[in-house]
Amino acid sequence: MALNVGDTHEAVVVENVQRTHIVKYAGASGDFNPLHHDDVAANKMAGYPSVFAHGMLSMGLTGRMLTDWLGPDALKKFGVRFTKQVWPGDTLTSRGEVTAVANGEATIKVVTVNQNGESVVEGEAIAAV
């Protein structure tokens, strides 16, 4: 795949995050932290308004945007930081933008935002071109 600086791709990666998405991710990952499935723990013990999605679920959805765009074999490196929690009911849109191309690799800035345009994941990926 040929990529050039300035190329972009955007995709809605999940509409209306459901508690079921969160619980399924907990089962798949083995991460059963009660903040992700128990409203009492999330609210009364930690002060959150409700349960929230695992950061790695948000990262995985962001990664899916990249592999759908670039193909499953192109992605060589991918790292993010979590900038905001993802709550039940959120819709997430991921965007990638090529910022550099050199030595057969493209550097891609990634950001995933919620329905309010608030960043929930920000990071960078390296892909073979």
C-alpha positions as CSV (number, residue, x, y, z in Angstrom):
1,M,0.0,0.0,0.0
2,A,1.3,3.4,-0.9
3,L,1.0,6.1,1.8
4,N,1.9,9.7,1.7
5,V,2.3,12.4,4.3
6,G,-1.2,13.9,4.9
7,D,-3.1,10.7,4.0
8,T,-6.0,10.1,6.5
9,H,-8.5,7.5,7.3
10,E,-11.4,7.8,9.7
11,A,-14.0,5.2,10.9
12,V,-16.6,4.8,13.6
13,V,-15.3,1.8,15.6
14,V,-18.2,1.3,17.9
15,E,-21.6,2.9,18.3
16,N,-23.2,3.1,21.7
17,V,-20.8,1.2,23.9
18,Q,-22.9,-1.3,25.8
19,R,-22.1,-2.9,29.2
20,T,-22.1,-6.2,27.3
21,H,-19.1,-5.0,25.2
22,I,-17.3,-4.2,28.5
23,V,-18.2,-7.5,30.1
24,K,-17.2,-9.5,27.0
25,Y,-13.8,-7.7,26.9
26,A,-13.3,-8.5,30.6
27,G,-13.9,-12.2,29.8
28,A,-11.6,-12.1,26.8
29,S,-8.8,-10.3,28.7
30,G,-9.2,-11.8,32.1
31,D,-9.4,-8.3,33.6
32,F,-12.3,-8.4,36.0
33,N,-11.5,-5.2,37.9
34,P,-14.9,-4.3,39.5
35,L,-14.6,-0.7,38.2
36,H,-15.5,-2.2,34.8
37,H,-18.6,-4.3,35.8
38,D,-19.8,-3.3,39.2
39,D,-21.7,0.1,39.6
40,V,-21.3,0.0,43.4
41,A,-17.6,-0.4,43.2
42,A,-17.3,2.3,40.5
43,N,-19.5,4.8,42.2
44,K,-19.3,4.3,46.0
45,M,-15.7,3.1,46.2
46,A,-14.1,5.1,43.5
47,G,-16.4,8.0,42.8
48,Y,-17.1,7.3,39.1
49,P,-20.7,7.8,37.8
50,S,-20.8,4.3,36.5
51,V,-18.7,1.5,35.2
52,F,-16.4,2.4,32.3
53,A,-14.6,0.5,29.5
54,H,-11.1,-0.9,29.8
55,G,-8.5,1.3,28.2
56,M,-7.2,-1.7,26.2
57,L,-10.7,-2.1,24.7
58,S,-10.4,1.4,23.4
59,M,-6.9,0.7,22.1
60,G,-8.1,-2.5,20.4
61,L,-10.9,-0.6,18.6
62,T,-8.4,2.0,17.5
63,G,-6.1,-0.7,16.3
64,R,-9.0,-2.2,14.2
65,M,-9.3,1.1,12.4
66,L,-5.6,0.8,11.5
67,T,-5.7,-2.8,10.3
68,D,-8.9,-2.2,8.3
69,W,-7.2,0.7,6.6
70,L,-3.7,-0.7,6.2
71,G,-4.2,-4.5,6.2
72,P,-3.5,-7.0,8.9
73,D,0.2,-7.4,8.1
74,A,1.3,-3.7,7.7
75,L,1.1,-2.7,11.3
76,K,4.6,-2.9,12.9
77,K,4.3,-0.8,16.0
78,F,1.3,0.7,17.9
79,G,1.3,2.6,21.2
80,V,-1.3,4.9,22.8
81,R,-2.1,6.8,26.0
82,F,-5.6,6.9,27.4
83,T,-6.8,10.4,27.7
84,K,-10.4,10.0,28.9
85,Q,-12.7,7.2,30.1
86,V,-15.1,5.5,27.8
87,W,-18.6,5.2,29.3
88,P,-21.6,3.1,28.3
89,G,-23.5,4.9,25.6
90,D,-20.4,6.4,24.0
91,T,-19.7,6.2,20.3
92,L,-16.1,6.1,19.3
93,T,-14.5,7.4,16.0
94,S,-10.9,6.7,15.2
95,R,-8.7,8.7,12.8
96,G,-5.3,8.1,11.5
97,E,-3.0,10.6,9.7
98,V,0.3,9.9,8.0
99,T,2.9,12.3,9.5
100,A,6.0,10.8,7.9
101,V,7.2,8.3,5.3
102,A,10.7,7.0,5.3
103,N,12.7,3.8,4.8
104,G,9.6,1.8,3.8
105,E,7.7,2.8,6.9
106,A,4.9,5.3,7.6
107,T,4.4,7.0,10.9
108,I,0.7,7.5,11.7
109,K,-0.8,9.8,14.3
110,V,-3.9,8.2,15.8
111,V,-6.7,9.6,17.9
112,T,-10.0,8.2,18.9
113,V,-12.8,10.6,20.1
114,N,-16.2,10.1,21.6
115,Q,-19.4,11.5,20.3
116,N,-18.6,14.9,21.9
117,G,-15.3,15.2,20.1
118,E,-13.3,14.5,23.2
119,S,-10.1,12.5,22.8
120,V,-10.2,9.1,24.6
121,V,-7.1,7.6,23.0
122,E,-4.1,9.3,21.4
123,G,-1.0,7.6,20.0
124,E,1.2,6.6,17.1
125,A,1.6,3.7,14.8
126,I,4.3,2.5,12.4
127,A,3.3,0.7,9.3
128,A,5.2,-1.0,6.5
129,V,4.6,0.7,3.1
